Amino acid sequence: MPHDASEAAGATHDGAMETRGLEPVPDAERTGRVRELFPTWVAANISVLLLTMGAGLIVFNGLNFWQVLIVAIAAPVLSYGIVGVISIAGKRGGAPGMALSRAVFGQRGNLFPGSLIWVARWGWETINAVTGAYAVLTVLDLLFGVESSTLLIVVTLLLFVTCTFLVSGLGINALRVCSTWSTYLFGAFSVLVLVYLVANTEWSAVFDKPAGSTAMMIAGIGTIAAGGISWVPSGPDFTRYLPRTASSKAMVGSTVGGAGIVVLPMVLMGAVMAVSTPDLASAQDPVSFIGELLPMWISVPYLVIALLGMLLINSMSMYSAGFTAQTLGIRVSRAAAVSVNAVISLVFGFLLMVVATSFIGSFISFLTLLAVAFSAWIGVFGVDMLRRRSYDAVALMDTGRTSAYWYRGGFAWQAMTAWAVALLVGLLFTKVDWFSGPLASSWIGENGLGWAATIVVAGVLYAVLPRSSGPAPAESAEARETVSI
């Protein structure tokens, strides 16, 4: 019977390159610890783009400091709460998120959401590559007075993407080590930046700013949360090495805590910076402002550490993207699949840096569409998780008609219907620079809740449709476990 080419891949060992592909991790190799999730999600959010987004809440959304504080708390709790919950599927099935998705959509049906999520990752990796390249250019300018040029843009992009590829190719052990050290370094320098801002900010101007509308505050929560939403399908990728007995509550808590400890101060710092430098939110270069607002002895090491963080974010994204590519039937190793995304992010990154006229406009539009695209999958997969306590390892890897997850013609029509309808509904409520749905002016659209409507529609529709009449997956005795959240 047909199986994925990666099924024969070997296991991973501490300190060694990970060679395991889509195949579920055997219980004997599930030696991960829940506390390792904390630095993982810290590293996933080490990006100076959060400063720019925080500034946007002041300049574009018209919020005051206290409203930004609410946004900065609510957004990571909401989005990474969902990441943490979906991550529970990783310990249940021991496989990457998009491989487990086969049990929900069917072996062929999974190709549709998988393809969309894979393409969406191109944009996310491009944004990160561009931000990393801008960080390198800013450091070169601050230290040596080297001005940006087309040739230098190509060189910095190539350098950043190459490093990303190397780190992501090493696998989960390398990502864990890098995440831990970057957490310590970035945390220390963020405190230093925060102290500098406290001492040099005109706080009367910060606190005297009038409040904005509730609609803009809700929309701001959606904008900041979109970054976390994009990680939801990848959540199981980083929990598949956890034992089945790992605490679900601890998993969710570590995920939310790791993200929140970065998102909250970064968004607030961006908001404070924007009061004195409103051009920050609309700058074509989302990084160079750091060199203008902070002294060189802080800005240079801070940018270097942030650069490492952005490298990790992209490495984590490419690590998951490699799995997604394999679920689409691309019969190559995970490292080879990652290389495809590396090339794509290099090409798109060049276009964004050289051709595009507005980085932040393109970024916010991308985040908005990204949230809708991922939310349709989240709604369906989430409801399925409430019904399912285990996954059939053999059926996940069997892509032929003999698979328990073949259903009808390779499709679970209930999941496909709910996903497609929800995706369409979400787009109807969405408005970005180059696209506006017919319902974008409604209350849901004006409040930026198109992604939330997508999750609700997908989940409700999937829940009310009749269950599949296909064969039920076989469950081993050790897989029969009940997980409470």
Secondary structure, DSSP 4 states (H G I P E B T S, - for coil): --B-GGGG-----TTS-----SSPPPGGG----GGGHHHHHHHTT--THHHHHHHHHHHTS---HHHHHHHHHHHHHHHHHHHHHHHHHHHHH-S-HHHHTHHHH-TTTTHHHHHHHHHHHHHHHHHHHHHHHHHHHHHHHHHH-PPP-HHHHHHHHHHHHHHHHHHHHH-HHHHHHHHHHHHHHHHHHHHHHHHHHHHHS-HHHHHTSPP--HHHHHHHHHHHHHHHHTTGGGGGGGTTTS-TTS-HHHHHHHHHHHHHHHHHHHHHHHHHHHHH-GGGGG-SSSSTHHHHHS-HHHHHHHHHHHHHHHHHHHHHHHHHHHHHHHHTT--S-HHHHHHHHHHHHHHHHHHHHHT-S-HHHHHHHHHHHHHHHHHHHHHHHHHHHHH-S---HHHHHB-STTSTT-TBTTB-HHHHHHHHHHHHHHHHT-EETTEE-TTTTSHHHHTT-HHHHHHHHHHHHHHHSPPP-SPPPP--GGG------
